[in-house]
């Protein structure tokens, strides 16, 4: 995530326009999204009478920019908003500024101007599908971008030398509250067997944080005459590309081949530990990742949480997770246990660290 007390700055090649922002990560709370604000610094001499505009865009990219099949471009703008920054349309001193904007305006002087955007609450979060090592060009992704440029008008042709772009991220944190711990069970009858096989799989909670071990409780009561030869557990990531084709990609991001067997008439109760990490899946094409900024690392994509009433077709890429428990018994008996994989809110992490520090320093 973007560090605190850091200013992100980028200036176009002809030095006419520069963008200054206090952060590049914006939190989606499902019912609302953090507003976006920043400051544009202009050089009136370099502008030579041109105006300055700033745009916020959300783009879904389903392939390279030069791809075009049967007249369908594999790139679609989900959202685009434009503001004129210079000449200002209102008195700078009369506007309401954030604390970061106020500091930047004082520091940068009279040729700096604030801008402000509000995200619609129906846009997806930043997510991308991991390309293979041999892939070239831009990956399939939902991307957010701030672009500032100078031109004679909003619709006039824009020169690259007079344009500056800054990538952003829209992220979600784990929701408040524990939720219901998921639990799934099934009973399977077999031909030539008087009694059934009963299997139950459960998790300790609904939401897990990235990098947190997932304990899977498995209970098997084998009253059948069948021999269970093996129990295999996996964590699957399901990425639904819903904008164009509604393609669904299920990728195993962690697996445990236990080798455990259960004889007829026997029982088994065991806790297995799973740990889905990007570090173990970096070479695999099609794994969904949280959107990343240049030179920063990322992680497996967080689970998508969608506001009620929002059309899923406009959300680009939706991500979910499940634990699969498979019993090999002359075929397969399987259970799917859904869960959410997300980031903890920063204040939640801070509270946990303070609590751990307090407990470790307490007298015994």
C-alpha positions as CSV (number, residue, x, y, z in Angstrom):
1,X,0.0,0.0,0.0
2,X,1.1,3.6,-0.5
3,X,3.2,4.8,2.5
4,X,2.1,7.7,4.6
5,X,3.7,11.2,4.4
6,X,4.9,10.5,0.8
7,X,4.0,12.8,-2.1
8,X,3.8,11.2,-5.5
9,X,4.9,13.5,-8.3
10,X,5.1,13.2,-12.0
11,X,5.8,15.9,-14.7
12,X,5.3,15.8,-18.4
13,X,8.2,16.1,-20.8
14,X,7.6,19.7,-21.9
15,X,7.4,20.7,-18.2
16,X,4.0,22.4,-18.7
17,X,2.0,20.2,-16.3
18,X,2.9,18.2,-13.2
19,X,0.7,16.0,-10.9
20,X,1.1,15.8,-7.2
21,X,-0.9,13.3,-5.0
22,X,-0.7,12.2,-1.4
23,X,-1.6,8.6,-2.2
24,X,-2.3,6.2,-5.0
25,X,-4.4,3.6,-3.2
26,X,-8.1,4.3,-2.7
27,X,-10.3,2.2,-0.5
28,X,-13.7,0.7,-1.7
29,X,-16.0,0.3,1.3
30,X,-18.6,-1.4,-0.9
31,X,-21.2,1.4,-0.2
32,X,-18.8,4.2,-0.9
33,X,-15.2,4.8,-2.2
34,X,-12.6,7.2,-0.8
35,X,-12.5,10.4,-2.9
36,X,-9.5,11.2,-5.0
37,X,-7.7,14.5,-4.7
38,X,-4.4,16.1,-5.8
39,X,-2.8,19.2,-7.1
40,X,-1.7,20.2,-10.6
41,X,1.3,22.5,-11.1
42,X,1.4,24.4,-14.3
43,X,4.0,26.5,-16.1
44,X,2.1,29.3,-17.8
45,X,5.0,30.1,-20.2
46,X,5.3,26.5,-21.3
47,X,1.5,26.3,-21.8
48,X,1.5,29.1,-24.4
49,X,-2.2,29.8,-23.9
50,X,-3.3,26.1,-23.8
51,X,-5.7,24.9,-21.1
52,X,-5.0,22.1,-18.6
53,X,-7.4,19.2,-18.0
54,X,-7.2,16.2,-15.7
55,X,-9.1,12.9,-16.2
56,X,-9.8,9.9,-14.1
57,X,-10.4,6.7,-16.0
58,X,-11.1,3.0,-15.3
59,X,-10.2,0.7,-18.2
60,X,-10.7,-3.0,-18.7
61,X,-8.1,-4.5,-20.9
62,X,-8.7,-8.0,-22.4
63,X,-5.5,-8.1,-24.5
64,X,-2.9,-5.9,-26.2
65,X,-3.8,-2.4,-27.4
66,X,-3.3,-3.4,-31.0
67,X,-5.6,-6.5,-30.8
68,X,-8.8,-6.2,-32.8
69,X,-11.0,-9.2,-33.7
70,X,-14.0,-8.8,-36.0
71,X,-14.2,-5.1,-35.2
72,X,-14.1,-5.6,-31.4
73,X,-11.2,-3.9,-29.6
74,X,-10.0,-5.8,-26.5
75,X,-10.0,-2.6,-24.4
76,X,-13.0,-0.9,-22.9
77,X,-13.3,2.3,-20.9
78,X,-15.6,1.6,-17.9
79,X,-15.5,5.1,-16.6
80,X,-14.1,8.5,-17.7
81,X,-14.5,11.9,-16.0
82,X,-12.7,15.1,-17.0
83,X,-12.1,18.4,-15.1
84,X,-10.7,21.6,-16.4
85,X,-8.0,22.7,-13.9
86,X,-6.4,25.8,-15.7
87,X,-7.6,28.4,-16.2
88,X,-9.5,27.6,-13.0
89,X,-13.3,27.7,-13.2
90,X,-13.6,28.9,-9.6
91,X,-11.5,30.9,-7.2
92,X,-8.9,28.7,-5.7
93,X,-9.2,30.2,-2.2
94,X,-13.0,29.6,-2.1
95,X,-12.7,25.9,-2.7
96,X,-12.7,23.3,0.1
97,X,-9.3,21.5,0.2
98,X,-8.1,18.4,1.9
99,X,-5.2,18.7,4.3
100,X,-2.7,17.3,1.8
101,X,-4.0,19.7,-0.9
102,X,-3.7,22.7,1.4
103,X,0.0,21.8,2.2
104,X,0.8,21.3,-1.5
105,X,-0.9,24.5,-2.5
106,X,1.1,26.5,0.0
107,X,4.4,24.8,-1.0
108,X,3.9,24.9,-4.8
109,X,2.7,28.5,-5.0
110,X,0.3,30.5,-7.1
111,X,0.7,28.2,-10.3
112,X,-0.8,25.2,-8.5
113,X,-4.4,24.2,-8.7
114,X,-6.4,21.5,-6.8
115,X,-8.5,18.7,-8.4
116,X,-11.0,16.4,-6.9
117,X,-12.9,13.2,-8.1
118,X,-15.4,10.9,-6.6
119,X,-15.4,7.3,-7.7
120,X,-18.8,5.7,-8.7
121,X,-19.6,2.8,-6.3
122,X,-20.2,0.4,-9.2
123,X,-16.6,0.1,-10.5
124,X,-14.4,-3.0,-10.0
125,X,-11.3,-3.0,-8.0
126,X,-7.8,-3.1,-9.5
127,X,-7.0,-6.7,-10.6
128,X,-4.9,-8.3,-13.3
129,X,-4.4,-11.8,-14.7
130,X,-0.7,-12.9,-14.4
131,X,0.9,-13.3,-17.8
132,X,3.2,-16.2,-18.6
133,X,7.0,-15.5,-18.6
134,X,7.0,-15.6,-22.4
135,X,4.0,-13.2,-22.8
136,X,4.6,-9.7,-24.2
137,X,2.5,-6.6,-24.1
138,X,0.0,-5.5,-21.5
139,X,-1.9,-8.1,-19.4
140,X,-5.6,-8.6,-19.0
141,X,-6.4,-6.2,-16.2
142,X,-8.7,-3.6,-14.7
143,X,-6.7,-0.4,-14.4
144,X,-7.3,3.1,-12.9
145,X,-5.3,6.1,-14.1
146,X,-5.1,9.9,-13.6
147,X,-4.0,11.8,-16.7
148,X,-3.2,15.5,-16.8
149,X,-2.7,17.2,-20.2
150,X,-2.6,20.6,-21.9
151,X,-4.5,21.3,-25.0
152,X,-6.5,24.0,-26.8
153,X,-9.7,22.3,-25.7
154,X,-10.9,19.1,-24.0
155,X,-11.5,17.4,-27.4
156,X,-8.4,18.7,-29.2
157,X,-5.6,16.4,-30.1
158,X,-3.3,15.9,-27.1
159,X,0.5,15.8,-27.5
160,X,2.4,13.1,-25.6
161,X,5.0,15.7,-24.5
162,X,2.2,17.6,-22.8
163,X,0.7,14.6,-21.1
164,X,1.4,13.0,-17.7
165,X,-0.1,9.8,-16.4
166,X,-0.2,8.2,-12.9
167,X,-1.5,4.7,-12.2
168,X,-3.8,4.3,-9.2
169,X,-5.3,1.4,-7.3
170,X,-8.8,0.8,-6.0
171,X,-8.6,-1.7,-3.2
172,X,-11.0,-3.4,-0.7
173,X,-10.3,-4.4,2.9
174,X,-11.8,-7.3,4.8
175,X,-15.3,-6.3,6.2
176,X,-16.0,-5.7,9.8
177,X,-17.4,-8.7,11.8
178,X,-16.5,-12.3,11.8
179,X,-19.2,-13.7,9.5
180,X,-20.3,-17.3,9.7
181,X,-17.5,-19.9,9.6
182,X,-18.2,-22.0,6.5
183,X,-19.0,-25.7,6.9
184,X,-20.0,-28.3,4.3
185,X,-20.9,-32.0,4.7
186,X,-22.1,-34.7,2.4
187,X,-23.2,-38.4,2.7
188,X,-22.5,-40.8,-0.1
189,X,-24.2,-44.2,-0.7
190,X,-22.4,-46.9,-2.7
191,X,-23.8,-49.9,-4.6
192,X,-23.0,-53.1,-2.7
193,X,-22.6,-51.2,0.5
194,X,-25.3,-51.2,3.2
195,X,-24.1,-48.1,5.0
196,X,-22.9,-44.7,3.7
197,X,-19.7,-42.6,3.8
198,X,-20.1,-39.3,5.7
199,X,-17.6,-36.4,5.2
200,X,-17.6,-32.9,6.8
201,X,-15.1,-30.1,6.1
202,X,-15.1,-26.7,8.0
203,X,-13.0,-23.6,8.4
204,X,-12.4,-21.5,11.6
205,X,-13.8,-18.3,10.0
206,X,-15.1,-16.9,6.7
207,X,-12.4,-14.3,6.0
208,X,-8.6,-14.9,5.9
209,X,-5.9,-12.3,5.4
210,X,-3.2,-12.7,2.7
211,X,-0.3,-14.8,4.2
212,X,-2.5,-16.3,6.9
213,X,-2.6,-20.1,7.3
214,X,-6.0,-21.7,6.7
215,X,-6.9,-24.6,9.0
216,X,-9.2,-27.1,7.4
217,X,-11.0,-29.4,9.8
218,X,-11.9,-32.7,8.0
219,X,-14.1,-35.4,9.6
220,X,-14.7,-38.7,7.9
221,X,-17.0,-41.5,9.1
222,X,-16.6,-44.4,6.7
223,X,-19.4,-46.9,7.5
224,X,-19.3,-48.1,3.9
225,X,-17.4,-51.1,2.6
226,X,-15.2,-48.9,0.4
227,X,-11.6,-48.1,1.2
228,X,-10.6,-44.4,1.0
229,X,-7.2,-44.5,-0.6
230,X,-6.2,-40.8,-0.3
231,X,-7.4,-37.4,0.8
232,X,-6.3,-34.4,-1.3
233,X,-6.9,-30.8,-0.4
234,X,-6.5,-27.7,-2.6
235,X,-7.2,-24.0,-2.5
236,X,-8.7,-22.9,-5.8
237,X,-9.0,-19.3,-7.1
238,X,-11.9,-18.7,-9.4
239,X,-11.6,-15.7,-11.7
240,X,-14.6,-14.8,-13.7
241,X,-13.9,-12.5,-16.7
242,X,-17.5,-11.2,-16.9
243,X,-17.2,-8.2,-19.3
244,X,-16.9,-9.8,-22.7
245,X,-17.3,-13.6,-22.6
246,X,-18.1,-14.6,-19.0
247,X,-15.0,-16.9,-19.1
248,X,-14.3,-18.6,-15.8
249,X,-10.8,-19.7,-14.8
250,X,-10.3,-22.1,-11.8
251,X,-6.6,-22.2,-10.7
252,X,-5.2,-24.3,-7.9
253,X,-3.0,-22.0,-5.8
254,X,-2.1,-24.5,-3.0
255,X,-2.4,-28.3,-2.7
256,X,-1.9,-30.9,0.0
257,X,-1.7,-34.5,-1.1
258,X,-2.0,-36.0,2.4
259,X,-1.7,-39.7,1.6
260,X,-4.2,-40.4,4.4
261,X,-6.4,-43.4,4.0
262,X,-9.6,-44.5,5.9
263,X,-10.5,-48.2,6.0
264,X,-14.1,-49.5,5.9
265,X,-15.7,-49.0,9.3
266,X,-13.0,-46.5,10.4
267,X,-13.1,-42.8,11.2
268,X,-10.7,-39.9,10.7
269,X,-10.6,-36.4,12.3
270,X,-7.7,-34.2,11.2
271,X,-6.8,-30.6,10.8
272,X,-4.9,-29.7,7.6
273,X,-3.1,-26.4,7.1
274,X,-3.2,-24.6,3.7
275,X,-1.3,-21.5,2.7
276,X,-2.1,-19.9,-0.7
277,X,0.7,-17.5,-1.7
278,X,1.7,-15.8,-4.9
279,X,5.4,-16.7,-4.1
280,X,4.5,-20.3,-5.0
281,X,2.6,-19.4,-8.2
282,X,4.7,-16.7,-9.9
283,X,5.3,-18.6,-13.2
284,X,1.6,-19.6,-13.7
285,X,-0.3,-17.9,-16.4
286,X,-3.8,-16.7,-15.6
287,X,-3.6,-16.4,-11.8
288,X,-5.5,-13.3,-10.7
289,X,-3.5,-10.7,-8.8
290,X,-4.3,-7.5,-7.0
291,X,-3.4,-4.6,-9.2
292,X,0.1,-3.3,-8.7
293,X,2.0,-0.1,-9.2
294,X,5.3,0.1,-11.0
295,X,8.2,-1.4,-9.1
296,X,6.0,-2.7,-6.3
297,X,5.2,-6.3,-5.5
298,X,1.6,-7.6,-5.2
299,X,-0.2,-10.7,-4.0
300,X,-3.0,-13.1,-5.1
301,X,-6.1,-11.1,-5.9
302,X,-8.5,-10.4,-3.1
303,X,-12.0,-11.7,-3.1
304,X,-14.5,-9.5,-4.8
305,X,-17.2,-8.0,-2.7
306,X,-20.0,-6.4,-4.7
307,X,-22.6,-3.9,-3.7
308,X,-26.2,-5.2,-4.0
309,X,-27.8,-4.2,-7.2
310,X,-24.6,-3.6,-9.2
311,X,-24.6,-5.4,-12.5
312,X,-21.7,-7.9,-12.4
313,X,-21.3,-7.7,-16.2
314,X,-19.6,-4.3,-15.8
315,X,-17.1,-5.4,-13.1
316,X,-14.4,-6.8,-15.4
317,X,-12.9,-9.6,-13.3
318,X,-14.5,-11.1,-10.3
319,X,-12.5,-13.3,-7.9
320,X,-13.5,-15.9,-5.3
321,X,-11.9,-18.7,-3.4
322,X,-12.8,-22.2,-2.2
323,X,-11.1,-25.1,-0.4
324,X,-11.6,-28.4,-2.2
325,X,-11.5,-31.6,-0.2
326,X,-11.4,-34.8,-2.4
327,X,-11.6,-38.3,-1.2
328,X,-10.2,-40.9,-3.6
329,X,-12.5,-43.9,-3.3
330,X,-12.6,-45.8,-6.6
331,X,-13.6,-42.3,-8.0
332,X,-14.0,-39.0,-6.1
333,X,-16.1,-37.7,-3.3
334,X,-15.6,-33.9,-3.1
335,X,-16.6,-31.0,-1.0
336,X,-16.3,-27.3,-1.8
337,X,-15.9,-24.8,1.1
338,X,-16.0,-21.2,0.1
339,X,-14.1,-18.4,1.9
340,X,-12.8,-14.9,1.4
341,X,-9.1,-13.9,1.0
342,X,-8.5,-10.2,1.7
343,X,-6.3,-7.5,3.2
344,X,-6.8,-6.5,6.8
345,X,-7.6,-2.8,7.4
346,X,-4.3,-1.1,8.3
347,X,-5.8,0.0,11.7
348,X,-6.7,-3.7,12.4
349,X,-3.1,-4.7,11.7
350,X,-1.8,-2.0,14.0
351,X,-4.2,-3.0,16.8
352,X,-3.0,-6.7,16.5
353,X,0.6,-5.7,16.7
354,X,0.1,-3.5,19.8
355,X,-1.8,-6.4,21.4
356,X,0.9,-8.9,20.6
357,X,3.6,-6.6,21.9
358,X,1.6,-6.0,25.1
359,X,1.1,-9.7,25.6
360,X,4.7,-10.5,25.0
361,X,5.9,-7.9,27.5
362,X,3.4,-8.9,30.2
363,X,4.9,-10.6,33.3
364,X,4.4,-14.3,33.5
